[in-house]
Amino acid sequence: MPYRKVELINEQVYHVYNRGIRKESIFLRDKDYERFLGKIYKYKDKYNVQVLAWALMPNHFHMLVRAIEADGGKNGVRTPNPISSFFLKLQQSHAMYFKNQYEKMGSVFQGRFEAKMVDNEEYLIQLLHYVHRQPSHHKIASDWNWPYTSLSFYLESSPDSDLITFEDYCNSFKKFDGLLESGLEFGNI
Protein backbone atom coordinates (compact mmCIF):
# COMPACT_ATOMS: atom_id res chain seq x y z
CA MET A 1 0.00 0.00 0.00
CA PRO A 2 1.35 3.49 -0.75
CA TYR A 3 2.57 5.73 2.03
CA ARG A 4 0.10 8.19 3.53
CA LYS A 5 0.39 11.74 2.18
CA VAL A 6 -0.26 13.22 5.64
CA GLU A 7 1.72 11.93 8.61
CA LEU A 8 -0.69 11.38 11.51
CA ILE A 9 0.76 12.98 14.64
CA ASN A 10 -0.51 12.32 18.16
CA GLU A 11 -2.30 15.20 19.89
CA GLN A 12 -3.12 16.71 16.49
CA VAL A 13 -6.72 17.01 15.21
CA TYR A 14 -7.56 15.48 11.82
CA HIS A 15 -10.56 15.55 9.52
CA VAL A 16 -10.91 11.92 8.45
CA TYR A 17 -13.33 10.68 5.83
CA ASN A 18 -14.02 7.80 3.49
CA ARG A 19 -16.78 6.54 1.23
CA GLY A 20 -18.10 3.38 -0.30
CA ILE A 21 -16.43 1.98 -3.38
CA ARG A 22 -17.92 3.51 -6.54
CA LYS A 23 -19.85 5.82 -4.17
CA GLU A 24 -22.03 2.87 -3.15
CA SER A 25 -23.86 2.84 0.18
CA ILE A 26 -22.01 1.66 3.26
CA PHE A 27 -25.09 1.96 5.49
CA LEU A 28 -28.43 0.55 4.34
CA ARG A 29 -30.46 0.32 7.55
CA ASP A 30 -30.54 2.00 10.95
CA LYS A 31 -28.83 -1.01 12.54
CA ASP A 32 -25.84 -0.49 10.22
CA TYR A 33 -25.36 3.07 11.47
CA GLU A 34 -25.89 2.02 15.09
CA ARG A 35 -23.40 -0.83 14.84
CA PHE A 36 -20.80 1.50 13.30
CA LEU A 37 -21.31 4.00 16.13
CA GLY A 38 -20.93 1.18 18.66
CA LYS A 39 -17.63 0.19 17.05
CA ILE A 40 -16.44 3.81 17.16
CA TYR A 41 -17.08 3.80 20.90
CA LYS A 42 -15.32 0.46 21.37
CA TYR A 43 -12.24 1.22 19.28
CA LYS A 44 -11.79 4.82 20.43
CA ASP A 45 -11.18 3.48 23.94
CA LYS A 46 -8.92 0.68 22.74
CA TYR A 47 -6.69 3.03 20.73
CA ASN A 48 -7.16 6.12 22.90
CA VAL A 49 -8.54 8.20 20.06
CA GLN A 50 -10.71 11.17 20.89
CA VAL A 51 -13.74 11.58 18.61
CA LEU A 52 -14.59 15.28 18.37
CA ALA A 53 -17.38 15.14 15.79
CA TRP A 54 -18.87 12.73 13.29
CA ALA A 55 -21.42 12.41 10.51
CA LEU A 56 -22.47 9.10 9.02
CA MET A 57 -24.12 9.40 5.63
CA PRO A 58 -25.49 6.58 3.46
CA ASN A 59 -22.34 6.28 1.34
CA HIS A 60 -19.63 7.99 3.39
CA PHE A 61 -18.53 9.25 6.80
CA HIS A 62 -16.68 12.25 8.23
CA MET A 63 -14.95 12.42 11.62
CA LEU A 64 -12.80 14.86 13.53
CA VAL A 65 -10.39 12.88 15.70
CA ARG A 66 -7.15 13.07 17.61
CA ALA A 67 -4.95 10.51 19.34
CA ILE A 68 -4.59 11.58 22.94
CA GLU A 69 -1.77 9.31 24.06
CA ALA A 70 1.46 8.51 22.26
CA ASP A 71 1.62 4.86 23.35
CA GLY A 72 -1.72 3.95 21.82
CA GLY A 73 -4.20 3.39 24.55
CA LYS A 74 -5.67 1.37 27.33
CA ASN A 75 -5.33 -2.31 28.21
CA GLY A 76 -1.63 -2.34 27.35
CA VAL A 77 -2.23 -1.93 23.61
CA ARG A 78 0.70 -0.12 22.00
CA THR A 79 0.44 1.13 18.46
CA PRO A 80 2.83 3.36 16.55
CA ASN A 81 -0.09 5.29 15.08
CA PRO A 82 -3.35 5.16 17.04
CA ILE A 83 -5.45 7.00 14.43
CA SER A 84 -4.40 4.67 11.62
CA SER A 85 -4.99 1.63 13.82
CA PHE A 86 -8.39 2.95 14.93
CA PHE A 87 -9.61 3.52 11.36
CA LEU A 88 -8.10 0.30 10.03
CA LYS A 89 -9.96 -1.70 12.67
CA LEU A 90 -13.18 0.34 12.28
CA GLN A 91 -13.26 -0.03 8.49
CA GLN A 92 -12.27 -3.71 8.54
CA SER A 93 -14.96 -4.48 11.09
CA HIS A 94 -17.64 -2.63 9.14
CA ALA A 95 -16.59 -4.15 5.82
CA MET A 96 -16.74 -7.70 7.22
CA TYR A 97 -20.14 -7.03 8.80
CA PHE A 98 -21.52 -5.34 5.66
CA LYS A 99 -20.34 -8.10 3.30
CA ASN A 100 -21.77 -10.79 5.56
CA GLN A 101 -25.04 -8.95 6.23
CA TYR A 102 -25.78 -8.12 2.59
CA GLU A 103 -23.93 -10.98 0.84
CA LYS A 104 -21.64 -8.50 -0.88
CA MET A 105 -18.43 -9.48 -2.62
CA GLY A 106 -15.34 -7.32 -2.99
CA SER A 107 -14.41 -4.03 -1.37
CA VAL A 108 -16.81 -1.96 0.70
CA PHE A 109 -14.72 1.20 1.07
CA GLN A 110 -13.09 3.13 -1.75
CA GLY A 111 -9.71 2.54 -0.16
CA ARG A 112 -7.60 3.97 2.60
CA PHE A 113 -9.26 6.75 4.57
CA GLU A 114 -8.32 10.35 3.80
CA ALA A 115 -7.00 12.62 6.55
CA LYS A 116 -6.44 16.37 6.62
CA MET A 117 -4.63 18.09 9.47
CA VAL A 118 -6.62 20.72 11.35
CA ASP A 119 -4.00 23.32 12.15
CA ASN A 120 -5.96 26.20 13.68
CA GLU A 121 -9.12 26.96 15.62
CA GLU A 122 -10.87 28.78 12.78
CA TYR A 123 -10.45 25.77 10.49
CA LEU A 124 -11.66 23.49 13.30
CA ILE A 125 -14.84 25.53 13.71
CA GLN A 126 -15.42 25.50 9.94
CA LEU A 127 -14.98 21.73 9.90
CA LEU A 128 -17.35 21.23 12.82
CA HIS A 129 -19.90 23.20 10.82
CA TYR A 130 -19.12 21.27 7.64
CA VAL A 131 -19.41 17.85 9.31
CA HIS A 132 -22.67 18.71 11.04
CA ARG A 133 -24.17 20.18 7.86
CA GLN A 134 -23.72 16.97 5.86
CA PRO A 135 -27.41 15.87 5.99
CA SER A 136 -28.74 19.11 4.46
CA HIS A 137 -25.78 19.45 2.11
CA HIS A 138 -26.62 16.05 0.62
CA LYS A 139 -30.38 16.75 0.80
CA ILE A 140 -31.03 13.72 3.01
CA ALA A 141 -32.59 15.45 6.02
CA SER A 142 -32.36 18.65 7.99
CA ASP A 143 -29.19 18.90 10.02
CA TRP A 144 -31.29 18.90 13.19
CA ASN A 145 -33.22 15.71 12.33
CA TRP A 146 -30.49 13.36 11.11
CA PRO A 147 -29.68 11.02 14.02
CA TYR A 148 -26.25 10.01 12.76
CA THR A 149 -24.21 13.12 13.49
CA SER A 150 -22.78 14.44 16.73
CA LEU A 151 -24.66 17.75 16.41
CA SER A 152 -27.39 16.76 18.87
CA PHE A 153 -24.78 16.02 21.56
CA TYR A 154 -23.57 19.60 21.32
CA LEU A 155 -26.98 21.24 20.99
CA GLU A 156 -28.16 19.35 24.06
CA SER A 157 -25.06 20.52 25.96
CA SER A 158 -23.76 17.01 26.46
CA PRO A 159 -20.00 17.47 26.16
CA ASP A 160 -19.48 14.68 28.69
CA SER A 161 -21.02 12.08 26.37
CA ASP A 162 -19.10 8.84 26.14
CA LEU A 163 -18.53 9.43 22.44
CA ILE A 164 -17.98 13.19 22.27
CA THR A 165 -15.22 14.37 24.58
CA PHE A 166 -13.87 17.61 23.12
CA GLU A 167 -14.11 20.28 25.84
CA ASP A 168 -12.78 23.09 23.66
CA TYR A 169 -15.75 22.67 21.33
CA CYS A 170 -18.05 23.90 24.09
CA ASN A 171 -15.89 26.98 24.54
CA SER A 172 -16.27 27.69 20.82
CA PHE A 173 -20.00 26.98 20.73
CA LYS A 174 -21.00 30.62 20.29
CA LYS A 175 -18.75 30.88 17.24
CA PHE A 176 -20.20 27.64 15.88
CA ASP A 177 -23.77 28.77 16.54
CA GLY A 178 -23.07 31.85 14.43
CA LEU A 179 -21.75 29.64 11.64
CA LEU A 180 -24.93 27.57 11.66
CA GLU A 181 -26.90 30.73 10.93
CA SER A 182 -24.39 32.08 8.42
CA GLY A 183 -24.90 29.63 5.57
CA LEU A 184 -21.13 29.11 5.33
CA GLU A 185 -20.14 27.66 1.99
CA PHE A 186 -18.59 24.20 1.82
CA GLY A 187 -15.74 25.10 -0.56
CA ASN A 188 -12.14 24.17 0.23
CA ILE A 189 -12.87 22.22 3.38
Summary of the structure (lengths in Angstrom):
residues: 189
radius of gyration: 16.0
end to end distance: 25.9
largest distance: 46.3
contacts: 555
relative contact order: 0.18
helix: 41%
strand: 17%
